[in-house]
Amino acid sequence: MSQVDYTERLRRLAINDTRFVEHRVESSELDPKTLALVRLAALVAVGGAVPSYGAQADAAVSAGATAAEIVDVLIGVIPVVGLPSVVAAAPNLALGLGYDTDDALEERTDEA
């Protein structure tokens, strides 16, 4: 499919042109890193399933995102989705990055 300007893409999305959407799901004007970070933000917004965080965190890292940038996504969406949604997503994303927040909390409790 040839490049379509953004107004045509918006029109096709607005009318639910399924043929267009099927061809555009994996094709984007965004670079792979940005797309992966956007998808992580969307997971937070919709309360995504735990395995999805791992898959998208892997995709973001593979595309060149750092763990710090991935965490910044959580911070960046707080004004939009609210702190409770981000707090709920944080342990899932942490696991996706290989960091167990439960273990970290237990360590802090033991230190106190």
Backbone bond lengths (Angstrom), bond angles and torsions (degrees), N, CA, C in turn:
res aa  C-N    CA-C-N  psi(-1)  N-CA   C-N-CA  omega(-1)  CA-C   N-CA-C  phi
1 M - - - 1.455 - - 1.528 108.35 -
2 S 1.314 116.42 135.38 1.456 120.13 -179.88 1.528 110.22 -75.38
3 Q 1.330 113.86 163.07 1.460 119.02 178.64 1.530 109.10 -61.81
4 V 1.300 116.09 134.32 1.454 122.27 179.29 1.516 106.68 -118.14
5 D 1.348 116.93 135.10 1.458 117.88 -177.92 1.530 111.04 -64.96
6 Y 1.308 116.21 161.54 1.464 120.66 -172.47 1.527 112.86 -61.76
7 T 1.332 119.24 -32.00 1.471 119.32 -179.33 1.528 110.53 -67.79
8 E 1.334 116.23 -37.47 1.458 119.46 177.47 1.527 110.52 -68.76
9 R 1.335 117.11 -38.53 1.473 120.13 177.29 1.522 110.20 -63.37
10 L 1.324 117.28 -43.21 1.470 120.36 177.56 1.526 111.31 -61.74
11 R 1.334 116.38 -43.39 1.460 120.19 179.77 1.522 110.42 -60.30
12 R 1.327 116.16 -45.92 1.468 119.73 -178.63 1.527 111.76 -65.93
13 L 1.309 117.43 -36.53 1.467 119.79 174.96 1.530 110.86 -66.33
14 A 1.332 115.93 -42.32 1.471 120.59 -177.75 1.520 112.24 -63.70
15 I 1.324 117.02 -31.19 1.466 119.02 179.27 1.531 111.82 -95.36
16 N 1.334 116.21 6.10 1.463 121.73 178.80 1.529 111.71 58.18
17 D 1.322 115.62 50.04 1.460 121.86 176.82 1.530 107.58 -74.53
18 T 1.320 116.33 94.57 1.466 120.81 -173.75 1.528 112.56 -63.35
19 R 1.331 117.95 -34.26 1.469 119.85 178.04 1.523 110.50 -61.91
20 F 1.311 116.75 -40.33 1.461 121.00 179.07 1.523 110.32 -66.80
21 V 1.334 116.95 -47.12 1.462 121.35 -177.51 1.520 110.90 -62.36
22 E 1.321 117.87 -43.03 1.466 120.93 179.52 1.518 112.04 -57.96
23 H 1.303 117.69 -35.26 1.462 121.61 -179.68 1.520 112.60 -83.21
24 R 1.328 118.76 -17.10 1.461 121.48 -173.93 1.522 114.03 -102.37
25 V 1.316 118.97 -9.97 1.463 121.27 -174.97 1.523 111.74 -55.58
26 E 1.301 118.31 -44.45 1.454 120.99 -178.80 1.527 112.94 -99.02
27 S 1.309 116.92 -0.12 1.459 121.54 179.59 1.519 108.27 -110.13
28 S 1.306 116.38 127.79 1.455 119.47 -174.99 1.512 110.62 -147.61
29 E 1.309 115.77 153.14 1.456 121.73 173.13 1.531 109.51 -75.63
30 L 1.337 116.83 -17.32 1.460 121.28 -179.49 1.520 110.65 -78.75
31 D 1.326 115.84 147.03 1.462 119.04 174.46 1.528 108.24 -70.58
32 P 1.329 118.35 158.23 1.474 121.43 -175.12 1.531 113.80 -56.39
33 K 1.322 118.08 -38.25 1.466 120.69 -179.78 1.529 110.74 -64.83
34 T 1.316 116.46 -48.26 1.466 120.17 -179.93 1.520 110.63 -62.63
35 L 1.329 116.97 -43.17 1.461 120.72 179.13 1.527 111.13 -60.32
36 A 1.327 117.46 -42.44 1.467 120.76 179.21 1.523 110.57 -64.33
37 L 1.323 117.96 -40.36 1.471 121.19 179.05 1.531 110.74 -67.71
38 V 1.323 117.31 -38.36 1.468 120.90 176.54 1.523 110.16 -62.87
39 R 1.319 115.94 -41.31 1.471 119.13 179.70 1.529 111.42 -66.19
40 L 1.325 117.23 -34.91 1.469 119.32 174.34 1.519 110.42 -63.45
41 A 1.323 116.91 -43.03 1.465 120.38 178.00 1.529 110.45 -60.30
42 A 1.324 116.50 -40.10 1.459 120.15 178.66 1.522 111.27 -64.48
43 L 1.330 117.05 -38.86 1.470 120.06 177.22 1.521 110.98 -59.16
44 V 1.320 116.14 -42.74 1.468 119.97 177.78 1.525 109.52 -61.64
45 A 1.322 116.70 -45.02 1.464 121.49 -177.09 1.524 112.89 -61.77
46 V 1.333 116.73 -37.02 1.467 119.44 -177.02 1.524 112.90 -98.67
47 G 1.332 117.39 0.88 1.469 119.13 -177.67 1.513 111.03 66.89
48 G 1.317 116.71 51.03 1.460 122.93 -175.34 1.516 114.58 -56.87
49 A 1.312 114.66 161.91 1.465 122.17 179.75 1.529 109.90 -71.01
50 V 1.315 116.15 148.54 1.462 122.46 -176.79 1.541 112.59 -51.88
51 P 1.338 119.92 -48.35 1.469 118.49 -178.78 1.530 113.42 -61.92
52 S 1.318 116.71 -27.50 1.462 120.32 -179.76 1.521 111.36 -64.49
53 Y 1.327 116.99 -35.09 1.465 120.06 179.19 1.527 110.35 -63.50
54 G 1.312 116.64 -42.45 1.464 119.98 179.11 1.510 111.74 -63.80
55 A 1.323 116.16 -44.18 1.465 120.47 -179.37 1.529 110.81 -63.72
56 Q 1.321 116.63 -43.87 1.464 119.20 -178.26 1.533 111.77 -74.45
57 A 1.328 117.14 -34.12 1.470 119.01 175.13 1.528 109.41 -63.63
58 D 1.327 117.15 -42.36 1.469 120.85 176.43 1.526 111.00 -60.40
59 A 1.329 116.23 -43.65 1.465 120.32 179.72 1.531 110.59 -62.79
60 A 1.336 116.66 -40.75 1.465 120.55 -179.66 1.528 110.74 -65.85
61 V 1.327 116.67 -45.45 1.467 120.49 179.41 1.527 110.00 -63.95
62 S 1.314 116.88 -42.80 1.472 120.84 178.33 1.527 111.82 -61.80
63 A 1.327 115.82 -29.09 1.466 120.58 179.78 1.523 112.36 -87.18
64 G 1.349 116.67 -0.16 1.457 119.56 175.40 1.507 116.30 108.01
65 A 1.322 117.97 3.36 1.464 120.42 178.79 1.528 109.99 -76.60
66 T 1.308 115.82 144.86 1.461 120.72 174.91 1.525 109.07 -91.52
67 A 1.327 116.18 162.55 1.460 120.22 176.11 1.526 110.24 -59.51
68 A 1.328 116.93 -37.59 1.469 120.51 178.98 1.528 111.18 -62.75
69 E 1.323 117.38 -40.66 1.471 119.81 177.86 1.525 110.80 -66.16
70 I 1.306 116.56 -37.58 1.460 120.48 179.07 1.524 110.21 -64.76
71 V 1.317 117.02 -42.82 1.472 120.36 177.34 1.529 110.07 -65.63
72 D 1.332 117.11 -36.13 1.467 120.30 177.14 1.525 112.12 -60.61
73 V 1.324 117.42 -27.83 1.462 120.55 175.23 1.527 109.18 -61.18
74 L 1.329 116.82 -44.45 1.467 119.92 178.10 1.526 110.90 -58.52
75 I 1.304 115.31 -46.73 1.460 119.79 -178.75 1.525 110.53 -65.32
76 G 1.321 116.08 -39.39 1.460 120.67 -177.87 1.514 114.65 -66.30
77 V 1.327 117.97 -27.28 1.467 119.61 -177.73 1.531 113.36 -92.61
78 I 1.326 117.67 -3.25 1.476 119.90 -179.96 1.526 112.14 -53.28
79 P 1.343 119.97 -47.15 1.474 118.29 -178.81 1.525 113.67 -64.37
80 V 1.316 117.69 -21.61 1.462 121.11 -177.45 1.522 111.76 -92.05
81 V 1.329 117.44 -47.67 1.470 120.60 -173.80 1.515 112.97 -100.29
82 G 1.323 117.85 -16.08 1.457 121.79 179.99 1.516 112.20 93.82
83 L 1.311 115.02 150.61 1.456 121.64 -178.66 1.525 113.27 -60.45
84 P 1.345 120.08 -40.40 1.472 118.42 179.72 1.532 113.38 -58.80
85 S 1.311 117.55 -38.02 1.466 120.00 178.33 1.521 111.36 -65.98
86 V 1.329 116.47 -38.97 1.458 120.56 179.92 1.521 110.54 -70.18
87 V 1.318 117.02 -40.54 1.469 120.91 177.87 1.529 109.53 -62.42
88 A 1.320 117.41 -39.16 1.470 120.52 178.78 1.524 111.15 -68.15
89 A 1.324 117.27 -34.76 1.464 121.20 -177.69 1.526 112.82 -80.10
90 A 1.322 117.73 -27.86 1.469 121.29 -172.79 1.532 113.71 -55.04
91 P 1.327 120.33 -47.52 1.473 118.55 179.30 1.531 112.84 -63.49
92 N 1.334 117.07 -34.96 1.469 120.79 178.85 1.521 110.77 -66.30
93 L 1.318 115.81 -43.33 1.455 119.78 178.99 1.521 110.46 -69.35
94 A 1.329 116.86 -37.89 1.462 120.44 177.84 1.525 110.25 -58.98
95 L 1.320 116.57 -45.43 1.473 120.07 177.88 1.525 110.46 -61.44
96 G 1.325 116.22 -38.35 1.456 120.41 177.59 1.516 112.45 -62.64
97 L 1.328 116.08 -26.98 1.463 121.31 178.14 1.530 112.17 -93.89
98 G 1.347 116.31 1.85 1.459 120.08 178.77 1.514 114.13 84.76
99 Y 1.325 117.33 20.25 1.459 122.10 -178.91 1.521 108.67 -118.95
100 D 1.311 117.38 117.23 1.463 122.25 -177.85 1.523 109.38 -90.89
101 T 1.324 116.30 107.12 1.471 120.09 -177.79 1.526 111.48 -67.46
102 D 1.329 118.18 -29.39 1.470 119.73 177.74 1.520 110.67 -62.86
103 D 1.331 116.93 -44.20 1.464 120.72 176.93 1.527 110.95 -61.87
104 A 1.309 116.32 -41.44 1.474 120.59 -179.91 1.520 110.83 -63.86
105 L 1.333 117.34 -40.43 1.449 120.48 178.90 1.529 111.56 -66.25
106 E 1.333 116.33 -39.56 1.452 120.34 178.22 1.530 110.90 -63.99
107 E 1.324 116.92 -40.08 1.465 120.90 177.76 1.523 110.94 -61.12
108 R 1.312 117.32 -41.73 1.471 120.85 179.80 1.518 110.97 -67.34
109 T 1.337 116.53 -37.48 1.456 120.36 178.73 1.526 110.16 -65.90
110 D 1.338 116.45 -39.86 1.465 121.11 178.70 1.529 111.54 -65.22
111 E 1.331 117.16 -33.65 1.466 121.48 -179.52 1.524 111.88 -71.85
112 A 1.328 116.76 -27.95 1.464 120.85 -174.92 1.500 113.47 -73.19
